[in-house]
Amino acid sequence: MDGFLKLLKEASEDKHVVSIKITIYRLAKHSKIVRYLCRAAENGKNVTVLMELKARFDEQNNISAFKRIFMEQFEFAVNTYF
């Protein structure tokens, strides 16, 4: 996971990266992924997220992340089916 987080952090700051597209199933309460995606959006990157809101046992973390990401005006797709 550390390698992926490093890649995402670097992509959020790299001037040559124009967009980040990601599918998220389950997030931690204080997710670095959300932090890096928000940073990418702040840096002018086109961020698209597909998120499973009803991920087993993690619904509240995903809903909280959705609210934070939604406020950044990302392109967002939500899957609510199992």
C-alpha positions as protocol buffer text, in pm:
chain_id: "A"
residue {
  index: 1
  type: MET
  ca { x: 0 y: 0 z: 0 }
}
residue {
  index: 2
  type: ASP
  ca { x: 289 y: 237 z: 69 }
}
residue {
  index: 3
  type: GLY
  ca { x: 401 y: 223 z: -294 }
}
residue {
  index: 4
  type: PHE
  ca { x: 51 y: 307 z: -415 }
}
residue {
  index: 5
  type: LEU
  ca { x: 19 y: 598 z: -171 }
}
residue {
  index: 6
  type: LYS
  ca { x: 357 y: 731 z: -284 }
}
residue {
  index: 7
  type: LEU
  ca { x: 248 y: 708 z: -648 }
}
residue {
  index: 8
  type: LEU
  ca { x: -81 y: 887 z: -574 }
}
residue {
  index: 9
  type: LYS
  ca { x: 93 y: 1161 z: -374 }
}
residue {
  index: 10
  type: GLU
  ca { x: 348 y: 1220 z: -651 }
}
residue {
  index: 11
  type: ALA
  ca { x: 74 y: 1223 z: -916 }
}
residue {
  index: 12
  type: SER
  ca { x: -122 y: 1482 z: -717 }
}
residue {
  index: 13
  type: GLU
  ca { x: 177 y: 1718 z: -734 }
}
residue {
  index: 14
  type: ASP
  ca { x: 332 y: 1634 z: -1073 }
}
residue {
  index: 15
  type: LYS
  ca { x: 274 y: 1907 z: -1334 }
}
residue {
  index: 16
  type: HIS
  ca { x: 274 y: 1645 z: -1613 }
}
residue {
  index: 17
  type: VAL
  ca { x: -23 y: 1454 z: -1466 }
}
residue {
  index: 18
  type: VAL
  ca { x: -353 y: 1594 z: -1597 }
}
residue {
  index: 19
  type: SER
  ca { x: -603 y: 1349 z: -1448 }
}
residue {
  index: 20
  type: ILE
  ca { x: -647 y: 1078 z: -1187 }
}
residue {
  index: 21
  type: LYS
  ca { x: -918 y: 815 z: -1216 }
}
residue {
  index: 22
  type: ILE
  ca { x: -974 y: 570 z: -933 }
}
residue {
  index: 23
  type: THR
  ca { x: -1218 y: 308 z: -806 }
}
residue {
  index: 24
  type: ILE
  ca { x: -1258 y: 290 z: -429 }
}
residue {
  index: 25
  type: TYR
  ca { x: -1429 y: 13 z: -238 }
}
residue {
  index: 26
  type: ARG
  ca { x: -1323 y: 64 z: 123 }
}
residue {
  index: 27
  type: LEU
  ca { x: -1150 y: 359 z: 295 }
}
residue {
  index: 28
  type: ALA
  ca { x: -992 y: 415 z: 635 }
}
residue {
  index: 29
  type: LYS
  ca { x: -1143 y: 678 z: 863 }
}
residue {
  index: 30
  type: HIS
  ca { x: -862 y: 928 z: 795 }
}
residue {
  index: 31
  type: SER
  ca { x: -766 y: 820 z: 447 }
}
residue {
  index: 32
  type: LYS
  ca { x: -449 y: 946 z: 282 }
}
residue {
  index: 33
  type: ILE
  ca { x: -610 y: 853 z: -49 }
}
residue {
  index: 34
  type: VAL
  ca { x: -880 y: 1118 z: -1 }
}
residue {
  index: 35
  type: ARG
  ca { x: -619 y: 1373 z: 109 }
}
residue {
  index: 36
  type: TYR
  ca { x: -410 y: 1312 z: -205 }
}
residue {
  index: 37
  type: LEU
  ca { x: -715 y: 1320 z: -434 }
}
residue {
  index: 38
  type: CYS
  ca { x: -821 y: 1653 z: -283 }
}
residue {
  index: 39
  type: ARG
  ca { x: -467 y: 1786 z: -329 }
}
residue {
  index: 40
  type: ALA
  ca { x: -474 y: 1675 z: -692 }
}
residue {
  index: 41
  type: ALA
  ca { x: -803 y: 1860 z: -751 }
}
residue {
  index: 42
  type: GLU
  ca { x: -662 y: 2170 z: -582 }
}
residue {
  index: 43
  type: ASN
  ca { x: -366 y: 2146 z: -821 }
}
residue {
  index: 44
  type: GLY
  ca { x: -600 y: 2156 z: -1121 }
}
residue {
  index: 45
  type: LYS
  ca { x: -609 y: 1788 z: -1207 }
}
residue {
  index: 46
  type: ASN
  ca { x: -926 y: 1622 z: -1334 }
}
residue {
  index: 47
  type: VAL
  ca { x: -1012 y: 1370 z: -1061 }
}
residue {
  index: 48
  type: THR
  ca { x: -1274 y: 1101 z: -1124 }
}
residue {
  index: 49
  type: VAL
  ca { x: -1380 y: 864 z: -844 }
}
residue {
  index: 50
  type: LEU
  ca { x: -1603 y: 557 z: -856 }
}
residue {
  index: 51
  type: MET
  ca { x: -1693 y: 463 z: -499 }
}
residue {
  index: 52
  type: GLU
  ca { x: -1891 y: 184 z: -337 }
}
residue {
  index: 53
  type: LEU
  ca { x: -2085 y: 359 z: -60 }
}
residue {
  index: 54
  type: LYS
  ca { x: -2219 y: 40 z: 93 }
}
residue {
  index: 55
  type: ALA
  ca { x: -1886 y: -137 z: 136 }
}
residue {
  index: 56
  type: ARG
  ca { x: -1934 y: -401 z: 400 }
}
residue {
  index: 57
  type: PHE
  ca { x: -1872 y: -261 z: 751 }
}
residue {
  index: 58
  type: ASP
  ca { x: -1723 y: 64 z: 616 }
}
residue {
  index: 59
  type: GLU
  ca { x: -2031 y: 255 z: 509 }
}
residue {
  index: 60
  type: GLN
  ca { x: -1974 y: 551 z: 743 }
}
residue {
  index: 61
  type: ASN
  ca { x: -1609 y: 598 z: 640 }
}
residue {
  index: 62
  type: ASN
  ca { x: -1706 y: 590 z: 272 }
}
residue {
  index: 63
  type: ILE
  ca { x: -1999 y: 830 z: 319 }
}
residue {
  index: 64
  type: SER
  ca { x: -1774 y: 1075 z: 508 }
}
residue {
  index: 65
  type: ALA
  ca { x: -1513 y: 1053 z: 232 }
}
residue {
  index: 66
  type: PHE
  ca { x: -1786 y: 1102 z: -31 }
}
residue {
  index: 67
  type: LYS
  ca { x: -1896 y: 1425 z: 140 }
}
residue {
  index: 68
  type: ARG
  ca { x: -1539 y: 1556 z: 151 }
}
residue {
  index: 69
  type: ILE
  ca { x: -1470 y: 1460 z: -210 }
}
residue {
  index: 70
  type: PHE
  ca { x: -1807 y: 1596 z: -328 }
}
residue {
  index: 71
  type: MET
  ca { x: -1718 y: 1935 z: -180 }
}
residue {
  index: 72
  type: GLU
  ca { x: -1408 y: 1938 z: -405 }
}
residue {
  index: 73
  type: GLN
  ca { x: -1639 y: 1907 z: -708 }
}
residue {
  index: 74
  type: PHE
  ca { x: -1480 y: 1591 z: -845 }
}
residue {
  index: 75
  type: GLU
  ca { x: -1641 y: 1383 z: -1113 }
}
residue {
  index: 76
  type: PHE
  ca { x: -1806 y: 1121 z: -900 }
}
residue {
  index: 77
  type: ALA
  ca { x: -1991 y: 797 z: -962 }
}
residue {
  index: 78
  type: VAL
  ca { x: -2147 y: 605 z: -676 }
}
residue {
  index: 79
  type: ASN
  ca { x: -2236 y: 237 z: -677 }
}
residue {
  index: 80
  type: THR
  ca { x: -2502 y: 141 z: -423 }
}
residue {
  index: 81
  type: TYR
  ca { x: -2568 y: -212 z: -549 }
}
residue {
  index: 82
  type: PHE
  ca { x: -2418 y: -527 z: -405 }
}
